[in-house]
Amino acid sequence: MARAHRLATIVAVLTSLYALLFFVILPVPFVHEDVAVKVLPTIPWWALVTFGSYALWSMGWGLWTFRDCPDAFEELMGEIAEAKNDLRAKGVTVD
């Protein structure tokens, strides 16, 4: 659970900092207040789009390089065949 705690701590700190900046409790350094008022509401959407882009990229990269791991590929194909045979033995049609 160390990763989960660390992630929760980081998210809580960043959310608190964002709330302090959004409600103008803390001023944004080196940025004019008018610019900060226009930019701060878009940061959560930007973070969501960035995370989505990263997630899609990492999933696509994993699919692209899947056959580069022949041992994992063979192991997975063997497990799929074993599961199909087990289901056939129980009377389930899989093909």
N, C-alpha and C positions, 0 to 999 in steps of 0.2 A: 504493500500500500504506500510505499514511500513515493512512488511516482505520482500517484493520485493525490497525495497530500501536497506534494510540491506544486503540481498543476493547480490544485484548488487555491493554494496560497498565492501563486502568481496571478491567477484570474481575479482573486479578491482584491489584491493590491492594485492591479490595473483598472478594475472597475471602480474602485474608490477614487483613484487618481482622476479617472475620466469624469466621474460625477463632480468632483471638486472643480475641475476645469470647466465642465459644461454649465454648472450653476454659478460660475464666476466667483467662487469662494477663493480660489487661487487664480491669480492672473497668469496668462500664458506668456512666458518670457520671450522677448525679442519679436513679438507679433502684436500688431495693432489690434485693439479690442474688437473693432468692426470685422476684421478678417477672421478672428478667432470665433466670433459668433456665427459667421457663415460656414466655417469649415468644420467645427466640432460636431454638429449634428450628422455629418456624413461619415464620420469615422467608424461607427459600428457596421454600416453597410459595406464600407471599404474592407473592413476586417473579415466580414462574412464572405465577400466575393474572393478575397485573397485566400482564405482557408479552403473554399470550394475549388478554386483553381489548383491549389497545391494537392488537394485530395485526389482530384481527377488526374493530375499529372502523375502522381506516385502510383495510382492504380494502373494507369496506362503503361507506365514504365515497367511495372511488375509483369504485366501481360506481355509486353514486347520482349522482355528478357527471360521469359519463363522457360523457353527451350534451351537457354544457355546453361541451365542447371540439369544436366542429363540424369543425375542420380535422383533428384527430387521428382523429375518428370516420370521416370520409370517407377519410382515408389508410388506416386499418385495413381498412375495407370494400373498398377498392381492392386491397389486398394479399391479402385473402381471395379475392376474385374472380380475381386473377392466379394464385394458388396452385391454385385449383380448375381453371382452364383449363389450367395446366401439367400437372396430374395427369390430366385428361381426355385431353390429347394423348399421354400415355404409356400410356393404356388403363386407367386406374383409375377405377372408378365412385365418385363422391363424393356423389351425391344419392340 
